[in-house]
Amino acid sequence: MLRDHAKTGPAGDLTSPAGTGVSKDVGNRAQRTRAAKRTERQPFLARLRRDWQLLLMALPAIGLLIVFHYVPLLGNVIAFQDYSPYVGIADSPWVGFSNFQWLMFDESFWDATLNTLAITTFQLVFYFPVPILLAVLLDSVVRPRLRLFIQGIVYMPHFFSWVLVVTLFQQMFGGAGLLSQTLRDHGYRGIDIMTNPDTFLVLVTAETIWKDAGWGTIIFLAALAAINQNLYEAAAVDGANRWRRMWHITLPGLRPVVVLLLILRLGEALNVGFEQFFLQRDAVGRDAAEVLDTFVYWRTLLTGEWSYGAAAGLVKGLVGLILILMANKVAHRFGEQGIYKRS
Amino acid sequence: MTTLPPWAERPSRAGLFLKGLVLTLIVAGVLFPIYMVVLTSLSTQETVSQAGGLVTVPGELSFAAYEELFAGGVVTRSVLVSLGVTVVGTAISLVVTVLAAYGLSRPGSLLHRPMLFLVLLTFLFGPGLIPNYLLVSSLGLIDSYWSLILPGAVTAFNLVVMRAFFMNIPEEVSDSARIDGASEFRILRTIVLPMSKGVTAVIGLFYAVGYWNSFFNAVLYLNDNAKWPLQVVLRQYVLQGQALVVGQSSNSTIAGQALPPSLAIQMAIVVVALLPVLFVYPFVQRHFTKGVIIGAIKG
């Protein structure tokens, strides 16, 4: 995602002497000439006079991001305090790392961590391949109208809220849902999948697949569309059957995207999503459904242990950041772009 | 009929059948729950109890559930709240995002790099739940609808996608206007935006869906349940099955009685939550691949 930024980097480098700022990028001619033109060294005021409108345009968004993304980062200092909302950040006493020390000995924190990792691992194995398979299947539908129709249908659940998805699942598989209803009609006992902690992993993965697997195919479909069709023809001439063509052409064509997404997923290992678990925590029970995000929520807003919750959130954020940076290192090792380019 | 690619031999019958079956099952898996929910919401009380729950075969149809829901009261109000937040929020988000995407789309412009860096850095880490809450509360936004809009008003991802799209528009087009003395705002409005209708529609949909679906922020920031958006109502009355007070204005304590949640009414709430997405989606869907993938992959 940041590739573009990195690519235009040398051209936009304001510190380089005049003339050396010409982009090394040979791919895009329009971009190169544009960049070269823009980097001619001009005094600050001249550039301000030229670009003030652009600056003004960017300002509202930058302002919003600073206020709602960067300013709250400072709020993390309460993790090192014994914060009380009545006293405020300025006057709350500092307690050093004691909140973190408590956290290390808190079993429920580790339970939440383990749950989070279990869910991530399970989804990596059982959710991750689904969009790839679905994309290959969709790509094999040659009639364009039919394919667009199916794509339209499978993308749709991505736009439903988690409340809606959980509700639909409850109506299908809950104690009073369609599955139980049908079972009872045929003389069996009804089952309630929605409240069973033992099958919770399967349940959340199924929900995720229903909601997002279709949407996840978009990027793979784009990668498939980019494969040179002549390769298929050549392979067919060489006598490769349908399966060998998939093995030797389709799957290698998907490899870069798969590797990239896999790495990104690893960087997001601690982010399993909030609402899905928040919504089902009561029904399934804390033991199975508590993840790090919900842990922070319940520990703070309901019991008033602000500093403690903030400490847990900070640990999660830092570990997440480290994971992303590590994942990106791995991406470079694989020769992929990663989320930002090596500088 | 079907135009097969030149290298493909005729597919085997069994394979074709299997593929069709799998695809049909997938499509049905998405559509069936929706079909059933809609059908149940339109059924009479008798049909529902006869079916012993959700209705799969159409029986007698009625709009009673919807009439009850929209007679005023909790659901009506929450729908209005959700609509209002969605419209205002989407408008703000789109304007701010489009402006910034254009403002940052010209490499070499003043402060372009540090600002872009600021945007991109938000991908790497979030401030966390508690600090966010502290900020919103210290800004005095608790129990205000702005708490649902402002914190997520700009999404870095949408901004980057949009910017990537703008950067693909050849500079020569806008340069000629610039020579004629057009301001940047004018260029954006009369040249760039008309060329980017698809991507704007898609980004607009992303924002709108986000606002329409906003649930967790509402739980966090709105204590006053008179201000609940629809998703919170959906959770309360459908997912958790609490008794629903319908058909009267909420501030009077005596008027109306709490109804036990009937399945038809519950499903009607689900449909109301579903409907706007189903309605807007087909118009925007065809731009997905063109607008977003191009932006996302290039960016």
Chai-1 contact restraints between the chains, C-beta under 6 A:
chainA,res_idxA,chainB,res_idxB,connection_type,confidence,min_distance_angstrom,max_distance_angstrom,comment,restraint_id
A,M1,B,G299,contact,1.0,0.0,6.0,A-B,restraint_1
A,L2,B,L120,contact,1.0,0.0,6.0,A-B,restraint_2
A,D4,B,A164,contact,1.0,0.0,6.0,A-B,restraint_3
A,D4,B,G299,contact,1.0,0.0,6.0,A-B,restraint_4
A,H5,B,L116,contact,1.0,0.0,6.0,A-B,restraint_5
A,T8,B,P107,contact,1.0,0.0,6.0,A-B,restraint_6
A,A11,B,P107,contact,1.0,0.0,6.0,A-B,restraint_7
A,G12,B,P107,contact,1.0,0.0,6.0,A-B,restraint_8
A,G12,B,G108,contact,1.0,0.0,6.0,A-B,restraint_9
A,G12,B,R113,contact,1.0,0.0,6.0,A-B,restraint_10
A,A30,B,P170,contact,1.0,0.0,6.0,A-B,restraint_11
A,A30,B,E171,contact,1.0,0.0,6.0,A-B,restraint_12
A,R34,B,E171,contact,1.0,0.0,6.0,A-B,restraint_13
A,A35,B,P107,contact,1.0,0.0,6.0,A-B,restraint_14
A,A35,B,G108,contact,1.0,0.0,6.0,A-B,restraint_15
A,R38,B,G108,contact,1.0,0.0,6.0,A-B,restraint_16
A,T39,B,G108,contact,1.0,0.0,6.0,A-B,restraint_17
A,R47,B,L110,contact,1.0,0.0,6.0,A-B,restraint_18
A,L48,B,L110,contact,1.0,0.0,6.0,A-B,restraint_19
A,D51,B,S109,contact,1.0,0.0,6.0,A-B,restraint_20
A,D51,B,L110,contact,1.0,0.0,6.0,A-B,restraint_21
A,Q53,B,E184,contact,1.0,0.0,6.0,A-B,restraint_22
A,L54,B,G103,contact,1.0,0.0,6.0,A-B,restraint_23
A,L54,B,S109,contact,1.0,0.0,6.0,A-B,restraint_24
A,L54,B,E184,contact,1.0,0.0,6.0,A-B,restraint_25
A,M57,B,L99,contact,1.0,0.0,6.0,A-B,restraint_26
A,M57,B,Y102,contact,1.0,0.0,6.0,A-B,restraint_27
A,M57,B,G103,contact,1.0,0.0,6.0,A-B,restraint_28
A,A58,B,A100,contact,1.0,0.0,6.0,A-B,restraint_29
A,A58,B,G103,contact,1.0,0.0,6.0,A-B,restraint_30
A,A58,B,L104,contact,1.0,0.0,6.0,A-B,restraint_31
A,A58,B,M115,contact,1.0,0.0,6.0,A-B,restraint_32
A,P60,B,V96,contact,1.0,0.0,6.0,A-B,restraint_33
A,A61,B,V96,contact,1.0,0.0,6.0,A-B,restraint_34
A,A61,B,A100,contact,1.0,0.0,6.0,A-B,restraint_35
A,A61,B,V154,contact,1.0,0.0,6.0,A-B,restraint_36
A,I62,B,M115,contact,1.0,0.0,6.0,A-B,restraint_37
A,L64,B,A153,contact,1.0,0.0,6.0,A-B,restraint_38
A,L64,B,V154,contact,1.0,0.0,6.0,A-B,restraint_39
A,L65,B,V154,contact,1.0,0.0,6.0,A-B,restraint_40
A,F68,B,P151,contact,1.0,0.0,6.0,A-B,restraint_41
A,H69,B,T122,contact,1.0,0.0,6.0,A-B,restraint_42
A,P72,B,P127,contact,1.0,0.0,6.0,A-B,restraint_43
A,P72,B,P131,contact,1.0,0.0,6.0,A-B,restraint_44
A,P72,B,N132,contact,1.0,0.0,6.0,A-B,restraint_45
A,P72,B,L135,contact,1.0,0.0,6.0,A-B,restraint_46
A,L73,B,P127,contact,1.0,0.0,6.0,A-B,restraint_47
A,G75,B,P131,contact,1.0,0.0,6.0,A-B,restraint_48
A,G75,B,L134,contact,1.0,0.0,6.0,A-B,restraint_49
A,N76,B,P131,contact,1.0,0.0,6.0,A-B,restraint_50
A,V142,B,T2,contact,1.0,0.0,6.0,A-B,restraint_51
A,R143,B,T2,contact,1.0,0.0,6.0,A-B,restraint_52
A,G152,B,Q285,contact,1.0,0.0,6.0,A-B,restraint_53
A,I153,B,V27,contact,1.0,0.0,6.0,A-B,restraint_54
A,I153,B,V30,contact,1.0,0.0,6.0,A-B,restraint_55
A,F159,B,V209,contact,1.0,0.0,6.0,A-B,restraint_56
A,F159,B,V277,contact,1.0,0.0,6.0,A-B,restraint_57
A,S161,B,N213,contact,1.0,0.0,6.0,A-B,restraint_58
A,S161,B,F215,contact,1.0,0.0,6.0,A-B,restraint_59
A,S161,B,Q231,contact,1.0,0.0,6.0,A-B,restraint_60
A,V163,B,F215,contact,1.0,0.0,6.0,A-B,restraint_61
A,V163,B,Q231,contact,1.0,0.0,6.0,A-B,restraint_62
A,V163,B,L234,contact,1.0,0.0,6.0,A-B,restraint_63
A,V163,B,R235,contact,1.0,0.0,6.0,A-B,restraint_64
A,L164,B,A273,contact,1.0,0.0,6.0,A-B,restraint_65
A,T167,B,V238,contact,1.0,0.0,6.0,A-B,restraint_66
A,T167,B,L239,contact,1.0,0.0,6.0,A-B,restraint_67
A,T167,B,V270,contact,1.0,0.0,6.0,A-B,restraint_68
A,L168,B,P33,contact,1.0,0.0,6.0,A-B,restraint_69
A,M172,B,P33,contact,1.0,0.0,6.0,A-B,restraint_70
A,L178,B,L54,contact,1.0,0.0,6.0,A-B,restraint_71
A,Q181,B,G52,contact,1.0,0.0,6.0,A-B,restraint_72
A,Q181,B,G53,contact,1.0,0.0,6.0,A-B,restraint_73
A,A222,B,I293,contact,1.0,0.0,6.0,A-B,restraint_74
A,Y232,B,W7,contact,1.0,0.0,6.0,A-B,restraint_75
A,E233,B,W7,contact,1.0,0.0,6.0,A-B,restraint_76
A,A236,B,W7,contact,1.0,0.0,6.0,A-B,restraint_77
A,F274,B,F216,contact,1.0,0.0,6.0,A-B,restraint_78
A,E275,B,F215,contact,1.0,0.0,6.0,A-B,restraint_79
A,E275,B,F216,contact,1.0,0.0,6.0,A-B,restraint_80
A,V296,B,L129,contact,1.0,0.0,6.0,A-B,restraint_81
A,T300,B,I130,contact,1.0,0.0,6.0,A-B,restraint_82
A,G309,B,I130,contact,1.0,0.0,6.0,A-B,restraint_83
A,A310,B,I130,contact,1.0,0.0,6.0,A-B,restraint_84
A,G313,B,G128,contact,1.0,0.0,6.0,A-B,restraint_85
A,G313,B,L129,contact,1.0,0.0,6.0,A-B,restraint_86
A,G313,B,I130,contact,1.0,0.0,6.0,A-B,restraint_87
A,G317,B,F125,contact,1.0,0.0,6.0,A-B,restraint_88
A,G317,B,G128,contact,1.0,0.0,6.0,A-B,restraint_89
A,L321,B,F125,contact,1.0,0.0,6.0,A-B,restraint_90
A,I324,B,L124,contact,1.0,0.0,6.0,A-B,restraint_91
